């Protein structure tokens, strides 16, 4: 039980690292917010997202997907019990995080659909790949 809990926490941590690194890199190198930008102000955040180029939004969606794969893979690898369930739980967290963001910020419809539809299957795929890797290593 503790191993599974550790696996879930580690998967969540890995997921957050991926999304944070991509967001920071994007803000620094690709599409920096304007001077005086306040991320806590929903109106400013919504205007910032509406002005984002599609490529940057695509990178954001890709970061959610990669976060689900990395976090799900970490959780599956460290879990001693039900690795697929642990990985899909991480994918569910990524998916659940997109719903309030989509409602508050107003992402384009394609980003919302991708953010809701892709993380759980990708986390499942990561778990299956980890299982296959472990079976080959044995």
Wavefront OBJ file of the C-alpha trace (Angstrom):
o trace
v 0.000 0.000 0.000
v 2.770 2.452 0.889
v 4.642 1.544 -2.272
v 1.565 2.330 -4.355
v 1.065 5.616 -2.532
v 4.731 6.486 -3.116
v 4.329 5.565 -6.795
v 1.311 7.848 -7.158
v 3.016 10.752 -5.409
v 6.147 10.253 -7.526
v 4.050 10.130 -10.702
v 2.287 13.352 -9.734
v 5.620 14.986 -8.998
v 7.039 13.906 -12.372
v 3.884 15.170 -14.086
v 4.204 18.570 -12.408
v 7.896 18.834 -13.291
v 7.162 18.261 -16.985
v 4.325 20.785 -17.169
v 6.277 23.375 -15.192
v 9.423 23.038 -17.295
v 7.503 23.320 -20.555
v 5.534 26.318 -19.286
v 8.697 28.075 -18.125
v 10.554 27.339 -21.345
v 7.587 28.475 -23.385
v 7.243 31.702 -21.416
v 10.965 32.437 -21.686
v 11.731 31.440 -25.268
v 8.538 31.144 -27.323
v 5.763 33.403 -26.146
v 6.583 35.640 -23.221
v 3.780 37.363 -21.337
v 3.660 41.151 -21.616
v 5.299 43.354 -19.003
v 3.130 43.755 -15.933
v 1.262 40.526 -16.624
v -0.627 39.189 -13.603
v -1.414 35.471 -13.958
v -3.843 35.705 -11.043
v -6.055 38.062 -13.059
v -8.359 35.787 -15.077
v -9.170 38.490 -17.626
v -5.478 39.067 -18.399
v -4.846 35.335 -18.543
v -7.777 34.802 -20.899
v -6.572 37.607 -23.205
v -3.044 36.158 -23.138
v -4.273 32.691 -24.121
v -6.548 34.077 -26.863
v -3.574 35.875 -28.394
v -1.316 32.798 -28.287
v -0.279 31.353 -31.626
v -1.651 27.901 -32.390
v 1.849 26.409 -32.275
v 2.342 27.540 -28.680
v -1.065 26.164 -27.724
v -0.098 22.934 -29.447
v 3.048 22.820 -27.336
v 0.928 23.359 -24.239
v -1.350 20.458 -25.182
v 1.711 18.348 -25.971
v 3.090 19.135 -22.516
v -0.108 17.795 -20.940
v 0.271 14.617 -22.994
v 3.956 14.206 -22.185
v 3.203 14.872 -18.513
v 0.623 12.069 -18.567
v 3.124 9.702 -20.216
v 5.999 10.566 -17.886
v 3.899 10.683 -14.724
v 2.000 7.539 -15.661
v 5.223 5.747 -16.550
v 6.852 6.698 -13.259
v 3.794 5.607 -11.286
v 3.578 2.313 -13.181
v 7.286 1.602 -12.780
v 7.327 2.255 -9.041
v 4.017 0.605 -8.247
v 4.113 -2.922 -6.979
v 0.362 -3.306 -7.258
v -1.776 -2.541 -10.303
v 0.663 -0.445 -12.307
v -1.867 0.280 -15.056
v -4.368 1.600 -12.522
v -1.726 3.858 -10.989
v -0.739 5.207 -14.395
v -4.342 5.833 -15.439
v -4.910 7.629 -12.129
v -2.136 10.049 -13.088
v -3.762 10.476 -16.508
v -7.056 11.199 -14.759
v -5.405 13.917 -12.686
v -3.996 15.517 -15.843
v -7.448 15.334 -17.426
v -9.186 16.692 -14.329
v -6.770 19.620 -14.217
v -7.803 20.647 -17.730
v -11.508 21.072 -16.971
v -11.309 24.045 -14.565
v -8.561 25.612 -16.684
v -10.687 25.285 -19.814
v -13.673 26.856 -18.082
v -11.740 29.706 -16.466
v -9.222 30.520 -19.179
v -11.157 29.643 -22.299
v -8.818 27.496 -24.353
v -9.858 26.842 -27.955
v -12.155 23.855 -28.417
v -9.477 21.691 -30.055
v -7.154 22.191 -27.066
v -9.908 21.300 -24.616
v -10.843 18.159 -26.549
v -7.210 17.069 -26.798
v -6.552 17.905 -23.147
v -9.489 15.793 -22.032
v -9.257 12.936 -24.525
v -5.519 12.188 -24.679
v -3.927 12.052 -21.183
v -5.649 8.921 -19.856
v -5.018 6.726 -22.933
v -1.420 7.961 -23.090
v -0.885 7.186 -19.397
v -2.314 3.717 -20.040
v 0.078 3.309 -22.963
v 2.998 4.357 -20.746
v 2.029 1.717 -18.196
v 1.831 -0.959 -20.872
v 5.241 0.044 -22.222
v 6.704 -0.055 -18.711
v 5.195 -3.497 -18.163
v 6.623 -4.757 -21.444
v 10.009 -3.278 -20.552
v 9.946 -4.974 -17.178
v 8.947 -8.287 -18.764
v 11.843 -8.059 -21.234
v 14.296 -7.238 -18.432
v 13.327 -10.328 -16.460
l 1 2 3 4 5 6 7 8 9 10 11 12 13 14 15 16 17 18 19 20 21 22 23 24 25 26 27 28 29 30 31 32 33 34 35 36 37 38 39 40 41 42 43 44 45 46 47 48 49 50 51 52 53 54 55 56 57 58 59 60 61 62 63 64 65 66 67 68 69 70 71 72 73 74 75 76 77 78 79 80 81 82 83 84 85 86 87 88 89 90 91 92 93 94 95 96 97 98 99 100 101 102 103 104 105 106 107 108 109 110 111 112 113 114 115 116 117 118 119 120 121 122 123 124 125 126 127 128 129 130 131 132 133 134 135 136 137 138
